Amino acid sequence: MGDSRQGFSCCLLLGREACSFVSALERQPPEQPPDPRWCAGCLLSSPTAAENGLDPDEEPLLRKNPRRFVIFPIQYPDIWKMYKQAQASFWTAEEVDLSKDLPHWNKLKADEKYFISHILAFFAASDGIVNENLVARFSQEVQIPEARCFYGFQILIENVHSEMYSLLIDTYIKDPEKRDFLFNAIETMPCVKKKADWALKWIEDRESTFGERVVAFAAVEGIFFSGSFAAIFWLKKRGLMPGLTFSNELISRDEGLHCDFACLMFHYLVNRPSEERVCEIIVNAVEIEQEFLTEALPVGLIGMNCTLMKQYIEFVADRLLMELGFSKVFHAENPFDFMENISLEGKTNFFEKRVSEYQRFAVMAETMDNVFTLDADF
């Protein structure tokens, strides 16, 4: 068979039919474990991994599409519009000014420093997990080019998020040992590991349907991040850490759009998980997030009310369930008035407003917006 590295991505580039590793895999007796030398791409795109026991021809999003390499003509304008929204809101870590944060950081109480640093540690790791899912699963399973464009751009901006969080830790934490501890939060912090393990199990799960995993990662970005975003906005309300809070605005906007995109993809599915199954996934995520921010890393450390934080997480979960097309479970009201104007849903009015007037010039403009005319009044 030769060096396995030569065939590592052959099926991803040429299609499974052109890959010699696939034919070997399909001849393998079911009771015999796969040869580790096989192409990793083939294993990811094999029927047991990508189709999850479901005929992909039943799902338009997953159906084999020979035109997946070409974008035009657009077949899914609403998916394409979301991609263009994401593209219009691109930013980089270098554009966030952290020069005023350090004096604020030095004046914070020890509990506040502990809370912020551990939240940043969770965020720094979590974006990499989201990308792992996008690269290893969703981008390989979904066959329509409009969605692949969105996922490709999401991978890019998740890298920016991870870089931003790492830069924040690097700026605030000067002790090399403490910094290393935070950068390895999945291994060093049990509360972060619990959330990471929940997300990772969905990437590794070869039995769950695509629809279940879409819901799970909507919960990761819509619920696992929500309480931490609210905690950082609480600091903004107090006039603290302008660099941290501005980057939080940008990132929460991005994650809101990612969550909305997951809901849009869910609505395109023919075989959706039942309401009972969706609620089970969402409620499980809520319980983990509530434990994280009220017991493992209580928001009381920065002066927030833990009971209200629990309520806020339930409010966010209800909103996600409604976006997915189901009924509320918790019937919770938003207890944080300062979060009313912060969209975690990525809605259009938030993009039109543009956080701190930041949006790529003309990316969202229609072709007709730029027509030259001579009918102006002088």
BARO-838281 format. One record per residue (C-alpha): residue number from 1; residue in three letters; x, y, z. Coordinates in nm, 3 decimals. Layout:
<sites>
(NUM, 'Ala', (X, Y, Z)),
...
</sites>
This chain:
<sites>
(1, 'Met', (0.000, 0.000, 0.000)),
(2, 'Gly', (0.301, 0.228, 0.044)),
(3, 'Asp', (0.335, 0.532, 0.263)),
(4, 'Ser', (-0.006, 0.619, 0.407)),
(5, 'Arg', (0.078, 0.990, 0.399)),
(6, 'Gln', (0.061, 0.983, 0.020)),
(7, 'Gly', (-0.309, 0.900, 0.036)),
(8, 'Phe', (-0.403, 1.105, 0.338)),
(9, 'Ser', (-0.637, 1.346, 0.160)),
(10, 'Cys', (-0.686, 1.174, -0.173)),
(11, 'Cys', (-1.056, 1.113, -0.130)),
(12, 'Leu', (-1.115, 1.471, -0.021)),
(13, 'Leu', (-0.951, 1.601, -0.339)),
(14, 'Leu', (-1.062, 1.341, -0.593)),
(15, 'Gly', (-1.379, 1.190, -0.452)),
(16, 'Arg', (-1.421, 0.854, -0.279)),
(17, 'Glu', (-1.454, 0.663, -0.609)),
(18, 'Ala', (-1.101, 0.766, -0.711)),
(19, 'Cys', (-0.942, 0.659, -0.384)),
(20, 'Ser', (-0.779, 0.316, -0.365)),
(21, 'Phe', (-0.802, 0.332, 0.011)),
(22, 'Val', (-1.183, 0.337, -0.010)),
(23, 'Ser', (-1.202, 0.019, -0.213)),
(24, 'Ala', (-0.980, -0.153, 0.043)),
(25, 'Leu', (-1.194, -0.020, 0.324)),
(26, 'Glu', (-1.514, -0.145, 0.166)),
(27, 'Arg', (-1.361, -0.494, 0.122)),
(28, 'Gln', (-1.256, -0.508, 0.487)),
(29, 'Pro', (-1.457, -0.764, 0.690)),
(30, 'Pro', (-1.685, -0.578, 0.933)),
(31, 'Glu', (-1.543, -0.755, 1.238)),
(32, 'Gln', (-1.186, -0.655, 1.151)),
(33, 'Pro', (-1.070, -0.310, 1.275)),
(34, 'Pro', (-0.976, -0.054, 1.007)),
(35, 'Asp', (-0.615, -0.043, 0.895)),
(36, 'Pro', (-0.465, 0.275, 1.050)),
(37, 'Arg', (-0.276, 0.342, 0.727)),
(38, 'Trp', (-0.594, 0.422, 0.539)),
(39, 'Cys', (-0.669, 0.772, 0.422)),
(40, 'Ala', (-0.805, 0.980, 0.710)),
(41, 'Gly', (-1.028, 1.168, 0.468)),
(42, 'Cys', (-1.188, 0.839, 0.356)),
(43, 'Leu', (-1.256, 0.738, 0.712)),
(44, 'Leu', (-1.420, 1.073, 0.779)),
(45, 'Ser', (-1.634, 1.053, 0.468)),
(46, 'Ser', (-1.715, 0.682, 0.492)),
(47, 'Pro', (-2.083, 0.583, 0.514)),
(48, 'Thr', (-2.065, 0.504, 0.884)),
(49, 'Ala', (-1.912, 0.843, 0.957)),
(50, 'Ala', (-2.085, 1.082, 0.721)),
(51, 'Glu', (-2.420, 0.919, 0.657)),
(52, 'Asn', (-2.488, 0.792, 1.010)),
(53, 'Gly', (-2.710, 0.513, 0.886)),
(54, 'Leu', (-2.914, 0.759, 0.679)),
(55, 'Asp', (-2.933, 0.759, 0.302)),
(56, 'Pro', (-2.774, 1.094, 0.208)),
(57, 'Asp', (-3.001, 1.110, -0.098)),
(58, 'Glu', (-3.286, 1.178, 0.144)),
(59, 'Glu', (-3.115, 1.497, 0.263)),
(60, 'Pro', (-3.063, 1.773, 0.001)),
(61, 'Leu', (-2.783, 1.922, 0.211)),
(62, 'Leu', (-2.592, 1.592, 0.224)),
(63, 'Arg', (-2.676, 1.453, -0.119)),
(64, 'Lys', (-2.375, 1.397, -0.341)),
(65, 'Asn', (-2.342, 1.710, -0.555)),
(66, 'Pro', (-2.110, 1.713, -0.860)),
(67, 'Arg', (-2.147, 2.094, -0.873)),
(68, 'Arg', (-2.019, 2.146, -0.520)),
(69, 'Phe', (-1.692, 2.291, -0.652)),
(70, 'Val', (-1.862, 2.585, -0.826)),
(71, 'Ile', (-2.055, 2.856, -0.643)),
(72, 'Phe', (-2.273, 3.009, -0.916)),
(73, 'Pro', (-2.560, 2.994, -0.990)),
(74, 'Ile', (-2.672, 3.041, -0.630)),
(75, 'Gln', (-2.924, 2.773, -0.534)),
(76, 'Tyr', (-2.970, 2.872, -0.168)),
(77, 'Pro', (-2.991, 3.255, -0.153)),
(78, 'Asp', (-3.067, 3.269, 0.221)),
(79, 'Ile', (-2.759, 3.059, 0.301)),
(80, 'Trp', (-2.551, 3.272, 0.065)),
(81, 'Lys', (-2.679, 3.590, 0.232)),
(82, 'Met', (-2.557, 3.465, 0.569)),
(83, 'Tyr', (-2.216, 3.394, 0.420)),
(84, 'Lys', (-2.201, 3.750, 0.287)),
(85, 'Gln', (-2.303, 3.884, 0.629)),
(86, 'Ala', (-2.018, 3.694, 0.788)),
(87, 'Gln', (-1.778, 3.817, 0.522)),
(88, 'Ala', (-1.888, 4.179, 0.570)),
(89, 'Ser', (-1.810, 4.162, 0.940)),
(90, 'Phe', (-1.456, 4.028, 0.921)),
(91, 'Trp', (-1.208, 4.172, 1.169)),
(92, 'Thr', (-0.862, 4.090, 1.304)),
(93, 'Ala', (-0.712, 4.078, 1.651)),
(94, 'Glu', (-0.473, 4.362, 1.566)),
(95, 'Glu', (-0.767, 4.601, 1.535)),
(96, 'Val', (-0.856, 4.570, 1.905)),
(97, 'Asp', (-0.676, 4.822, 2.127)),
(98, 'Leu', (-0.566, 4.661, 2.454)),
(99, 'Ser', (-0.348, 4.950, 2.572)),
(100, 'Lys', (-0.603, 5.071, 2.829)),
(101, 'Asp', (-0.686, 4.728, 2.967)),
(102, 'Leu', (-0.375, 4.663, 3.173)),
(103, 'Pro', (-0.424, 4.956, 3.417)),
(104, 'His', (-0.782, 4.832, 3.472)),
(105, 'Trp', (-0.661, 4.474, 3.514)),
(106, 'Asn', (-0.411, 4.575, 3.781)),
(107, 'Lys', (-0.691, 4.741, 3.982)),
(108, 'Leu', (-0.925, 4.441, 3.974)),
(109, 'Lys', (-0.982, 4.229, 4.284)),
(110, 'Ala', (-0.821, 3.885, 4.298)),
(111, 'Asp', (-1.160, 3.713, 4.251)),
(112, 'Glu', (-1.232, 3.923, 3.943)),
(113, 'Lys', (-0.894, 3.840, 3.791)),
(114, 'Tyr', (-0.951, 3.471, 3.863)),
(115, 'Phe', (-1.292, 3.474, 3.695)),
(116, 'Ile', (-1.185, 3.667, 3.384)),
(117, 'Ser', (-0.869, 3.464, 3.327)),
(118, 'His', (-1.055, 3.133, 3.356)),
(119, 'Ile', (-1.334, 3.250, 3.124)),
(120, 'Leu', (-1.070, 3.348, 2.868)),
(121, 'Ala', (-0.907, 3.007, 2.908)),
(122, 'Phe', (-1.237, 2.836, 2.828)),
(123, 'Phe', (-1.294, 3.056, 2.524)),
(124, 'Ala', (-0.939, 3.008, 2.392)),
(125, 'Ala', (-0.991, 2.631, 2.384)),
(126, 'Ser', (-1.354, 2.622, 2.273)),
(127, 'Asp', (-1.308, 2.793, 1.937)),
(128, 'Gly', (-1.058, 2.524, 1.841)),
(129, 'Ile', (-1.316, 2.258, 1.925)),
(130, 'Val', (-1.577, 2.428, 1.708)),
(131, 'Asn', (-1.325, 2.431, 1.423)),
(132, 'Glu', (-1.246, 2.064, 1.478)),
(133, 'Asn', (-1.611, 1.987, 1.414)),
(134, 'Leu', (-1.627, 2.210, 1.107)),
(135, 'Val', (-1.314, 2.061, 0.951)),
(136, 'Ala', (-1.366, 1.696, 1.044)),
(137, 'Arg', (-1.744, 1.667, 1.008)),
(138, 'Phe', (-1.970, 1.945, 0.877)),
(139, 'Ser', (-1.753, 2.067, 0.588)),
(140, 'Gln', (-1.713, 1.710, 0.467)),
(141, 'Glu', (-2.076, 1.607, 0.506)),
(142, 'Val', (-2.255, 1.910, 0.363)),
(143, 'Gln', (-2.245, 1.910, -0.017)),
(144, 'Ile', (-2.391, 2.248, -0.114)),
(145, 'Pro', (-2.129, 2.515, -0.197)),
(146, 'Glu', (-2.313, 2.804, -0.029)),
(147, 'Ala', (-2.297, 2.630, 0.309)),
(148, 'Arg', (-1.937, 2.525, 0.250)),
(149, 'Cys', (-1.852, 2.891, 0.189)),
(150, 'Phe', (-2.006, 2.982, 0.523)),
(151, 'Tyr', (-1.825, 2.703, 0.706)),
(152, 'Gly', (-1.497, 2.803, 0.545)),
(153, 'Phe', (-1.538, 3.160, 0.661)),
(154, 'Gln', (-1.651, 3.045, 1.005)),
(155, 'Ile', (-1.328, 2.846, 1.037)),
(156, 'Leu', (-1.134, 3.163, 0.955)),
(157, 'Ile', (-1.314, 3.383, 1.207)),
(158, 'Glu', (-1.301, 3.115, 1.480)),
(159, 'Asn', (-0.923, 3.126, 1.438)),
(160, 'Val', (-0.938, 3.503, 1.488)),
(161, 'His', (-1.144, 3.450, 1.804)),
(162, 'Ser', (-0.896, 3.197, 1.940)),
(163, 'Glu', (-0.607, 3.430, 1.860)),
(164, 'Met', (-0.787, 3.718, 2.032)),
(165, 'Tyr', (-0.848, 3.520, 2.351)),
(166, 'Ser', (-0.491, 3.396, 2.354)),
(167, 'Leu', (-0.367, 3.753, 2.307)),
(168, 'Leu', (-0.583, 3.870, 2.599)),
(169, 'Ile', (-0.437, 3.602, 2.825)),
(170, 'Asp', (-0.089, 3.690, 2.704)),
(171, 'Thr', (-0.152, 4.058, 2.782)),
(172, 'Tyr', (-0.303, 4.017, 3.129)),
(173, 'Ile', (-0.110, 3.720, 3.269)),
(174, 'Lys', (0.262, 3.781, 3.309)),
(175, 'Asp', (0.352, 3.470, 3.510)),
(176, 'Pro', (0.464, 3.201, 3.256)),
(177, 'Glu', (0.337, 2.913, 3.471)),
(178, 'Lys', (-0.008, 3.067, 3.516)),
(179, 'Arg', (-0.021, 3.147, 3.148)),
(180, 'Asp', (0.067, 2.789, 3.055)),
(181, 'Phe', (-0.199, 2.663, 3.297)),
(182, 'Leu', (-0.463, 2.874, 3.122)),
(183, 'Phe', (-0.352, 2.785, 2.771)),
(184, 'Asn', (-0.395, 2.415, 2.862)),
(185, 'Ala', (-0.732, 2.462, 3.029)),
(186, 'Ile', (-0.885, 2.146, 2.880)),
(187, 'Glu', (-0.625, 1.942, 3.068)),
(188, 'Thr', (-0.574, 2.160, 3.377)),
(189, 'Met', (-0.927, 2.284, 3.459)),
(190, 'Pro', (-1.196, 2.020, 3.526)),
(191, 'Cys', (-1.481, 2.268, 3.474)),
(192, 'Val', (-1.352, 2.355, 3.126)),
(193, 'Lys', (-1.279, 1.988, 3.049)),
(194, 'Lys', (-1.640, 1.896, 3.123)),
(195, 'Lys', (-1.772, 2.143, 2.866)),
(196, 'Ala', (-1.503, 2.048, 2.615)),
(197, 'Asp', (-1.575, 1.676, 2.655)),
(198, 'Trp', (-1.945, 1.736, 2.588)),
(199, 'Ala', (-1.865, 1.912, 2.260)),
(200, 'Leu', (-1.596, 1.663, 2.159)),
(201, 'Lys', (-1.824, 1.364, 2.209)),
(202, 'Trp', (-2.052, 1.498, 1.935)),
(203, 'Ile', (-1.759, 1.521, 1.693)),
(204, 'Glu', (-1.657, 1.163, 1.767)),
(205, 'Asp', (-2.012, 1.021, 1.773)),
(206, 'Arg', (-2.068, 0.804, 1.464)),
(207, 'Glu', (-2.423, 0.706, 1.559)),
(208, 'Ser', (-2.592, 1.045, 1.597)),
(209, 'Thr', (-2.760, 1.204, 1.296)),
(210, 'Phe', (-2.641, 1.520, 1.124)),
(211, 'Gly', (-2.947, 1.700, 1.263)),
(212, 'Glu', (-2.863, 1.606, 1.621)),
(213, 'Arg', (-2.509, 1.734, 1.580)),
(214, 'Val', (-2.631, 2.060, 1.426)),
(215, 'Val', (-2.843, 2.113, 1.738)),
(216, 'Ala', (-2.555, 2.019, 1.967)),
(217, 'Phe', (-2.317, 2.272, 1.814)),
(218, 'Ala', (-2.589, 2.536, 1.807)),
(219, 'Ala', (-2.603, 2.472, 2.182)),
(220, 'Val', (-2.225, 2.504, 2.212)),
(221, 'Glu', (-2.223, 2.844, 2.041)),
(222, 'Gly', (-2.562, 2.962, 2.163)),
(223, 'Ile', (-2.565, 2.834, 2.523)),
(224, 'Phe', (-2.211, 2.742, 2.631)),
(225, 'Phe', (-2.091, 3.089, 2.530)),
(226, 'Ser', (-2.393, 3.293, 2.639)),
(227, 'Gly', (-2.329, 3.321, 3.012)),
(228, 'Ser', (-1.963, 3.406, 2.964)),
(229, 'Phe', (-2.053, 3.675, 2.709)),
(230, 'Ala', (-2.302, 3.821, 2.958)),
(231, 'Ala', (-2.039, 3.822, 3.233)),
(232, 'Ile', (-1.798, 4.020, 3.016)),
(233, 'Phe', (-2.074, 4.264, 2.917)),
(234, 'Trp', (-2.133, 4.310, 3.289)),
(235, 'Leu', (-1.776, 4.440, 3.308)),
(236, 'Lys', (-1.855, 4.680, 3.022)),
(237, 'Lys', (-2.151, 4.813, 3.220)),
(238, 'Arg', (-1.904, 4.894, 3.497)),
(239, 'Gly', (-1.678, 5.077, 3.250)),
(240, 'Leu', (-1.396, 4.823, 3.278)),
(241, 'Met', (-1.155, 4.665, 3.028)),
(242, 'Pro', (-1.248, 4.842, 2.699)),
(243, 'Gly', (-1.034, 4.613, 2.482)),
(244, 'Leu', (-1.178, 4.296, 2.632)),
(245, 'Thr', (-1.536, 4.423, 2.611)),
(246, 'Phe', (-1.501, 4.548, 2.252)),
(247, 'Ser', (-1.359, 4.215, 2.137)),
(248, 'Asn', (-1.645, 4.049, 2.325)),
(249, 'Glu', (-1.893, 4.254, 2.121)),
(250, 'Leu', (-1.736, 4.146, 1.796)),
(251, 'Ile', (-1.710, 3.781, 1.898)),
(252, 'Ser', (-2.064, 3.759, 2.040)),
(253, 'Arg', (-2.196, 3.905, 1.714)),
(254, 'Asp', (-2.005, 3.644, 1.514)),
(255, 'Glu', (-2.119, 3.357, 1.735)),
(256, 'Gly', (-2.477, 3.482, 1.713)),
(257, 'Leu', (-2.461, 3.454, 1.337)),
(258, 'His', (-2.306, 3.107, 1.359)),
(259, 'Cys', (-2.591, 2.998, 1.584)),
(260, 'Asp', (-2.849, 3.145, 1.345)),
(261, 'Phe', (-2.681, 2.962, 1.057)),
(262, 'Ala', (-2.710, 2.633, 1.245)),
(263, 'Cys', (-3.083, 2.699, 1.285)),
(264, 'Leu', (-3.116, 2.775, 0.914)),
(265, 'Met', (-2.939, 2.450, 0.824)),
(266, 'Phe', (-3.167, 2.265, 1.065)),
(267, 'His', (-3.476, 2.396, 0.884)),
(268, 'Tyr', (-3.344, 2.261, 0.553)),
(269, 'Leu', (-3.327, 1.907, 0.692)),
(270, 'Val', (-3.584, 1.653, 0.578)),
(271, 'Asn', (-3.512, 1.411, 0.863)),
(272, 'Arg', (-3.502, 1.631, 1.171)),
(273, 'Pro', (-3.465, 1.494, 1.522)),
(274, 'Ser', (-3.783, 1.491, 1.726)),
(275, 'Glu', (-3.875, 1.779, 1.956)),
(276, 'Glu', (-3.816, 1.549, 2.252)),
(277, 'Arg', (-3.462, 1.470, 2.133)),
(278, 'Val', (-3.382, 1.836, 2.061)),
(279, 'Cys', (-3.505, 1.940, 2.405)),
(280, 'Glu', (-3.295, 1.665, 2.564)),
(281, 'Ile', (-2.979, 1.802, 2.398)),
(282, 'Ile', (-3.060, 2.165, 2.483)),
(283, 'Val', (-3.155, 2.096, 2.846)),
(284, 'Asn', (-2.836, 1.894, 2.895)),
(285, 'Ala', (-2.631, 2.188, 2.765)),
(286, 'Val', (-2.819, 2.428, 2.995)),
(287, 'Glu', (-2.745, 2.215, 3.301)),
(288, 'Ile', (-2.373, 2.203, 3.219)),
(289, 'Glu', (-2.356, 2.580, 3.157)),
(290, 'Gln', (-2.548, 2.661, 3.475)),
(291, 'Glu', (-2.314, 2.443, 3.679)),
(292, 'Phe', (-2.012, 2.607, 3.512)),
(293, 'Leu', (-2.113, 2.965, 3.596)),
(294, 'Thr', (-2.277, 2.915, 3.934)),
(295, 'Glu', (-2.066, 2.643, 4.096)),
(296, 'Ala', (-1.738, 2.572, 3.916)),
(297, 'Leu', (-1.669, 2.934, 3.820)),
(298, 'Pro', (-1.944, 3.136, 3.994)),
(299, 'Val', (-2.028, 3.477, 3.851)),
(300, 'Gly', (-2.057, 3.594, 4.210)),
(301, 'Leu', (-1.681, 3.645, 4.187)),
(302, 'Ile', (-1.743, 3.957, 3.977)),
(303, 'Gly', (-2.053, 4.070, 4.164)),
(304, 'Met', (-2.321, 3.911, 3.944)),
(305, 'Asn', (-2.621, 3.724, 4.082)),
(306, 'Cys', (-2.590, 3.347, 4.027)),
(307, 'Thr', (-2.967, 3.290, 4.035)),
(308, 'Leu', (-3.021, 3.551, 3.766)),
(309, 'Met', (-2.742, 3.397, 3.559)),
(310, 'Lys', (-2.920, 3.061, 3.572)),
(311, 'Gln', (-3.235, 3.236, 3.454)),
(312, 'Tyr', (-3.049, 3.410, 3.173)),
(313, 'Ile', (-2.909, 3.081, 3.043)),
(314, 'Glu', (-3.263, 2.937, 3.042)),
(315, 'Phe', (-3.386, 3.246, 2.855)),
(316, 'Val', (-3.118, 3.196, 2.588)),
(317, 'Ala', (-3.206, 2.826, 2.561)),
(318, 'Asp', (-3.576, 2.907, 2.509)),
(319, 'Arg', (-3.484, 3.152, 2.236)),
(320, 'Leu', (-3.271, 2.888, 2.063)),
(321, 'Leu', (-3.553, 2.633, 2.082)),
(322, 'Met', (-3.791, 2.881, 1.919)),
(323, 'Glu', (-3.538, 2.953, 1.643)),
(324, 'Leu', (-3.524, 2.578, 1.579)),
(325, 'Gly', (-3.903, 2.575, 1.548)),
(326, 'Phe', (-3.998, 2.428, 1.885)),
(327, 'Ser', (-4.174, 2.546, 2.200)),
(328, 'Lys', (-4.009, 2.700, 2.504)),
(329, 'Val', (-3.913, 2.470, 2.788)),
(330, 'Phe', (-3.819, 2.713, 3.065)),
(331, 'His', (-4.041, 3.017, 2.988)),
(332, 'Ala', (-3.774, 3.241, 3.139)),
(333, 'Glu', (-3.754, 3.618, 3.101)),
(334, 'Asn', (-3.428, 3.803, 3.035)),
(335, 'Pro', (-3.310, 3.917, 3.381)),
(336, 'Phe', (-3.025, 4.134, 3.248)),
(337, 'Asp', (-3.144, 4.465, 3.105)),
(338, 'Phe', (-2.792, 4.543, 2.982)),
(339, 'Met', (-2.817, 4.244, 2.745)),
(340, 'Glu', (-3.132, 4.371, 2.570)),
(341, 'Asn', (-2.937, 4.557, 2.302)),
(342, 'Ile', (-2.675, 4.288, 2.259)),
(343, 'Ser', (-2.782, 4.048, 1.989)),
(344, 'Leu', (-2.662, 3.693, 2.033)),
(345, 'Glu', (-2.891, 3.600, 1.745)),
(346, 'Gly', (-2.698, 3.772, 1.468)),
(347, 'Lys', (-3.008, 3.945, 1.333)),
(348, 'Thr', (-2.999, 4.185, 1.043)),
(349, 'Asn', (-3.054, 4.502, 1.245)),
(350, 'Phe', (-2.741, 4.423, 1.444)),
(351, 'Phe', (-2.537, 4.407, 1.126)),
(352, 'Glu', (-2.691, 4.727, 0.992)),
(353, 'Lys', (-2.604, 4.904, 1.314)),
(354, 'Arg', (-2.248, 4.762, 1.293)),
(355, 'Val', (-2.066, 4.728, 1.622)),
(356, 'Ser', (-1.864, 5.047, 1.665)),
(357, 'Glu', (-1.934, 5.126, 1.298)),
(358, 'Tyr', (-1.725, 4.826, 1.194)),
(359, 'Gln', (-1.817, 4.655, 0.871)),
(360, 'Arg', (-1.629, 4.585, 0.553)),
(361, 'Phe', (-1.714, 4.856, 0.301)),
(362, 'Ala', (-1.960, 4.756, 0.027)),
(363, 'Val', (-1.941, 4.380, 0.089)),
(364, 'Met', (-2.316, 4.361, 0.155)),
(365, 'Ala', (-2.406, 4.607, -0.124)),
(366, 'Glu', (-2.628, 4.484, -0.402)),
(367, 'Thr', (-2.511, 4.531, -0.760)),
(368, 'Met', (-2.782, 4.792, -0.821)),
(369, 'Asp', (-2.656, 4.998, -0.525)),
(370, 'Asn', (-2.362, 5.108, -0.738)),
(371, 'Val', (-2.543, 5.215, -1.057)),
(372, 'Phe', (-2.420, 5.551, -1.194)),
(373, 'Thr', (-2.696, 5.800, -1.278)),
(374, 'Leu', (-2.719, 6.164, -1.392)),
(375, 'Asp', (-3.050, 6.255, -1.228)),
(376, 'Ala', (-2.920, 6.419, -0.909)),
(377, 'Asp', (-3.059, 6.763, -0.816)),
(378, 'Phe', (-2.804, 7.046, -0.795)),
</sites>
